[in-house]
Amino acid sequence: MMVRLQDAAREHPGIQQRIRGLVYDSLVAVSLEDMARGVAQMTTASPALQPLLRRGTLLYFRLFGRCTVSYFQAALDVFHRPPLRCPTLVFFCHNDPLSDPQVMGQLLDSWRAAGIVVQVQEWPVSRHAGHLRLHPQDYGRALDAFLRDLDLGPPPVRSKL
């Protein structure tokens, strides 16, 4: 979405002012080689199949690079030069094979240095894109606190008819 938002900023100049906050869950913050290795690790526990899956993923990246690798690179560029400066909540874990915690720390520090208010909910052990399922209380508390801090006002009243 952020890649499209950056492109649409010229076409729809008011959209950026309407976004009050961002929530990122399990950002992918590794190289393509590490991403292929992580996909293999997350897909199977079999040491015999992991190299095959890693090579298959790398082949996929080569064959469909215009669709996959170029988009991945564009997304990384957006994360390193974010078009929005609104408050951001980030969920991640230290054992995610698709996200290096050191790279995440550097990225978050660069956002803070750019004046972006960043809140983080991190876990030593969790699962890529599975934090809500594995840590529902922590996840809910962090999200509720973030939304409260945004001061969006009361939720709209909905008819029960």
Kinemage of the C-alpha trace (Angstrom):
@kinemage 1
@onewidth
@group {chain A} dominant
@subgroup {mainchain}
@vectorlist {calphas} color= white
{ca met a 1} P 0.000 0.000 0.000
{ca met a 2} L 2.796 2.417 0.825
{ca val a 3} L 4.334 1.938 -2.633
{ca arg a 4} L 0.985 2.773 -4.232
{ca leu a 5} L 0.473 5.696 -1.865
{ca gln a 6} L 3.790 7.170 -2.893
{ca asp a 7} L 2.760 6.915 -6.554
{ca ala a 8} L -0.779 8.206 -5.899
{ca ala a 9} L 0.361 11.250 -3.921
{ca arg a 10} L 0.450 13.333 -7.084
{ca glu a 11} L -2.947 12.099 -8.277
{ca his a 12} L -4.684 12.347 -4.887
{ca pro a 13} L -2.831 14.991 -2.873
{ca gly a 14} L -5.220 14.957 0.114
{ca ile a 15} L -4.955 11.275 0.917
{ca gln a 16} L -1.734 11.550 2.924
{ca gln a 17} L -3.248 14.112 5.293
{ca arg a 18} L -6.136 11.751 6.050
{ca ile a 19} L -3.911 8.924 7.273
{ca arg a 20} L -3.443 9.369 11.021
{ca gly a 21} L -1.342 6.318 11.886
{ca leu a 22} L 0.245 3.178 10.478
{ca val a 23} L 0.439 -0.365 11.844
{ca tyr a 24} L 3.035 -2.782 10.489
{ca asp a 25} L 2.963 -6.440 11.473
{ca ser a 26} L 5.975 -8.572 10.536
{ca leu a 27} L 7.855 -6.338 8.121
{ca val a 28} L 10.157 -8.310 5.855
{ca ala a 29} L 13.612 -6.909 6.538
{ca val a 30} L 16.176 -9.280 5.023
{ca ser a 31} L 17.988 -9.859 1.738
{ca leu a 32} L 16.452 -11.954 -1.042
{ca glu a 33} L 18.767 -14.840 -0.170
{ca asp a 34} L 17.701 -14.656 3.482
{ca met a 35} L 14.068 -14.370 2.417
{ca ala a 36} L 14.377 -17.582 0.391
{ca arg a 37} L 16.011 -19.301 3.356
{ca gly a 38} L 13.259 -18.016 5.662
{ca val a 39} L 10.490 -19.212 3.342
{ca ala a 40} L 12.082 -22.667 3.339
{ca gln a 41} L 12.375 -22.702 7.146
{ca met a 42} L 8.774 -21.602 7.602
{ca thr a 43} L 7.431 -24.092 5.056
{ca thr a 44} L 9.051 -27.276 6.326
{ca ala a 45} L 11.110 -28.489 9.258
{ca ser a 46} L 12.783 -31.102 7.054
{ca pro a 47} L 16.496 -30.340 6.600
{ca ala a 48} L 16.401 -32.373 3.383
{ca leu a 49} L 13.641 -30.253 1.810
{ca gln a 50} L 14.784 -26.808 2.965
{ca pro a 51} L 17.615 -26.431 0.395
{ca leu a 52} L 15.238 -27.471 -2.380
{ca leu a 53} L 12.627 -24.934 -1.264
{ca arg a 54} L 15.281 -22.230 -0.902
{ca arg a 55} L 16.534 -22.821 -4.447
{ca gly a 56} L 12.967 -22.988 -5.751
{ca thr a 57} L 12.185 -19.651 -4.119
{ca leu a 58} L 15.306 -18.070 -5.617
{ca leu a 59} L 14.336 -19.456 -9.025
{ca tyr a 60} L 10.875 -17.945 -8.589
{ca phe a 61} L 12.481 -14.579 -7.793
{ca arg a 62} L 14.603 -14.817 -10.952
{ca leu a 63} L 11.746 -15.894 -13.208
{ca phe a 64} L 9.261 -13.344 -11.914
{ca gly a 65} L 11.685 -10.612 -10.871
{ca arg a 66} L 9.672 -7.875 -12.538
{ca cys a 67} L 6.682 -8.746 -10.381
{ca thr a 68} L 8.365 -9.823 -7.175
{ca val a 69} L 11.883 -8.511 -6.760
{ca ser a 70} L 11.190 -5.089 -8.231
{ca tyr a 71} L 8.157 -4.661 -5.954
{ca phe a 72} L 10.151 -5.886 -2.941
{ca gln a 73} L 12.902 -3.359 -3.717
{ca ala a 74} L 10.325 -0.569 -4.135
{ca ala a 75} L 8.784 -1.504 -0.780
{ca leu a 76} L 12.185 -1.468 0.914
{ca asp a 77} L 12.861 1.972 -0.553
{ca val a 78} L 9.551 3.225 0.849
{ca phe a 79} L 10.403 1.862 4.291
{ca his a 80} L 13.803 3.528 4.245
{ca arg a 81} L 12.325 6.818 2.995
{ca pro a 82} L 8.735 6.785 4.284
{ca pro a 83} L 6.363 9.205 2.549
{ca leu a 84} L 4.302 9.649 5.738
{ca arg a 85} L 5.465 11.037 9.056
{ca cys a 86} L 2.498 9.863 11.108
{ca pro a 87} L 2.747 7.741 14.274
{ca thr a 88} L 3.590 4.114 13.597
{ca leu a 89} L 3.104 0.876 15.523
{ca val a 90} L 5.352 -2.051 14.603
{ca phe a 91} L 4.928 -5.681 15.643
{ca phe a 92} L 7.863 -8.051 15.171
{ca cys a 93} L 9.759 -10.897 16.788
{ca his a 94} L 13.428 -11.731 17.179
{ca asn a 95} L 13.206 -15.264 15.771
{ca asp a 96} L 11.462 -14.334 12.504
{ca pro a 97} L 13.445 -15.811 9.596
{ca leu a 98} L 12.061 -13.042 7.353
{ca ser a 99} L 13.066 -10.144 9.572
{ca asp a 100} L 16.486 -9.492 11.056
{ca pro a 101} L 15.961 -7.824 14.470
{ca gln a 102} L 19.158 -5.783 14.048
{ca val a 103} L 17.947 -4.433 10.689
{ca met a 104} L 14.540 -3.721 12.252
{ca gly a 105} L 16.202 -1.809 15.074
{ca gln a 106} L 18.190 0.301 12.609
{ca leu a 107} L 15.074 0.985 10.540
{ca leu a 108} L 13.067 2.044 13.600
{ca asp a 109} L 15.931 4.260 14.796
{ca ser a 110} L 16.052 5.958 11.387
{ca trp a 111} L 12.301 6.621 11.550
{ca arg a 112} L 12.656 8.130 15.025
{ca ala a 113} L 15.563 10.271 13.815
{ca ala a 114} L 13.272 11.523 11.020
{ca gly a 115} L 10.731 12.651 13.629
{ca ile a 116} L 8.324 9.734 13.323
{ca val a 117} L 6.727 8.611 16.585
{ca val a 118} L 7.278 4.853 16.725
{ca gln a 119} L 5.744 2.378 19.145
{ca val a 120} L 7.017 -1.193 19.121
{ca gln a 121} L 5.634 -4.470 20.385
{ca glu a 122} L 8.275 -7.142 20.029
{ca trp a 123} L 8.649 -10.686 21.259
{ca pro a 124} L 11.769 -12.830 21.646
{ca val a 125} L 9.841 -15.777 20.193
{ca ser a 126} L 6.775 -15.624 17.975
{ca arg a 127} L 5.854 -16.438 14.378
{ca his a 128} L 5.997 -14.284 11.258
{ca ala a 129} L 2.535 -12.725 10.797
{ca gly a 130} L 1.224 -14.873 13.654
{ca his a 131} L 1.658 -12.514 16.597
{ca leu a 132} L -2.048 -11.830 17.089
{ca arg a 133} L -2.783 -15.545 17.333
{ca leu a 134} L 0.169 -16.338 19.611
{ca his a 135} L 0.094 -13.232 21.827
{ca pro a 136} L -3.481 -11.890 21.709
{ca gln a 137} L -3.321 -9.961 25.003
{ca asp a 138} L -0.012 -8.200 24.249
{ca tyr a 139} L -1.110 -7.492 20.694
{ca gly a 140} L -4.478 -6.109 21.763
{ca arg a 141} L -2.994 -3.924 24.519
{ca ala a 142} L -0.401 -2.450 22.154
{ca leu a 143} L -2.976 -1.791 19.434
{ca asp a 144} L -5.490 -0.272 21.874
{ca ala a 145} L -2.834 2.018 23.371
{ca phe a 146} L -1.693 3.096 19.914
{ca leu a 147} L -5.227 3.884 18.758
{ca arg a 148} L -5.923 5.795 22.002
{ca asp a 149} L -2.781 7.864 21.463
{ca leu a 150} L -3.972 8.768 17.958
{ca asp a 151} L -6.998 10.461 19.551
{ca leu a 152} L -9.323 9.582 16.698
{ca gly a 153} L -12.418 10.447 18.704
{ca pro a 154} L -15.282 8.134 19.575
{ca pro a 155} L -16.142 5.352 17.153
{ca pro a 156} L -19.160 6.034 14.961
{ca val a 157} L -22.484 4.813 16.305
{ca arg a 158} L -23.900 1.968 14.240
{ca ser a 159} L -27.525 1.086 13.945
{ca lys a 160} L -28.506 -2.338 15.223
{ca leu a 161} L -31.434 -2.544 12.820
